[in-house]
Amino acid sequence: MRRAKRNAATEGKSLTELIEAGLRQMVREPPPKPTRVLPPVSSASGGLMPGIDLNDSAALQEAEDIETARRLR
């Protein structure tokens, strides 16, 4: 609030005039259109690890257990 009062005094206007000018500007200008941000596209290639069958849940669990054991070493 102090900064607004200082700005108004610097411009030789009252605080009310400064607020009115800001409101007029906001009402007059249309809001900016949001820019669409697309996620990055992966260029990775590959596939499943050798010996992994997505239809065999036991094999998936075993592969996960092996990976967890390697990380714990």
C-alpha positions as CSV (number, residue, x, y, z in Angstrom):
1,M,0.0,0.0,0.0
2,R,2.9,2.3,0.8
3,R,4.5,1.6,-2.5
4,A,1.2,2.4,-4.3
5,K,0.9,5.7,-2.5
6,R,4.5,6.5,-3.4
7,N,3.9,5.7,-7.1
8,A,0.8,7.8,-7.1
9,A,2.7,10.7,-5.5
10,T,5.5,10.4,-8.0
11,E,3.0,10.5,-10.9
12,G,1.2,13.5,-9.3
13,K,-2.0,11.5,-9.0
14,S,-4.1,10.4,-6.1
15,L,-4.2,6.8,-5.0
16,T,-7.8,6.6,-6.2
17,E,-6.8,7.8,-9.6
18,L,-4.0,5.2,-9.8
19,I,-6.4,2.4,-8.8
20,E,-9.0,3.6,-11.3
21,A,-6.4,3.6,-14.1
22,G,-5.3,0.1,-13.2
23,L,-8.9,-1.2,-13.2
24,R,-9.6,0.4,-16.6
25,Q,-6.6,-1.2,-18.1
26,M,-7.5,-4.7,-16.7
27,V,-11.1,-4.4,-18.0
28,R,-10.0,-3.0,-21.4
29,E,-7.4,-5.7,-22.2
30,P,-8.6,-9.2,-23.0
31,P,-6.9,-11.9,-20.9
32,P,-4.0,-13.6,-22.7
33,K,-4.7,-17.0,-24.2
34,P,-3.0,-19.8,-22.4
35,T,-0.2,-21.3,-24.3
36,R,-0.4,-25.1,-24.8
37,V,2.7,-26.9,-23.5
38,L,3.1,-30.4,-25.0
39,P,5.1,-33.0,-23.1
40,P,8.4,-34.1,-24.6
41,V,8.3,-37.1,-26.9
42,S,10.6,-39.9,-26.1
43,S,13.0,-41.1,-28.7
44,A,13.9,-44.2,-26.7
45,S,13.7,-47.6,-28.5
46,G,13.8,-51.1,-27.2
47,G,11.3,-53.2,-25.5
48,L,11.1,-55.8,-22.9
49,M,14.1,-57.3,-21.2
50,P,15.1,-60.6,-22.7
51,G,13.2,-63.5,-21.1
52,I,10.3,-61.3,-19.8
53,D,6.8,-62.4,-20.8
54,L,4.1,-59.8,-19.9
55,N,1.5,-62.7,-19.7
56,D,3.5,-64.5,-17.0
57,S,3.1,-62.7,-13.7
58,A,5.6,-65.0,-11.9
59,A,8.3,-64.0,-14.4
60,L,7.6,-60.3,-13.9
61,Q,7.7,-60.7,-10.1
62,E,11.0,-62.6,-10.4
63,A,12.6,-60.0,-12.6
64,E,11.5,-57.3,-10.1
65,D,12.9,-59.3,-7.2
66,I,16.2,-59.7,-9.0
67,E,16.4,-56.0,-9.7
68,T,15.6,-55.1,-6.1
69,A,18.3,-57.5,-4.9
70,R,20.8,-55.8,-7.2
71,R,20.0,-52.4,-5.8
72,L,20.3,-53.5,-2.2
73,R,23.9,-54.8,-2.6
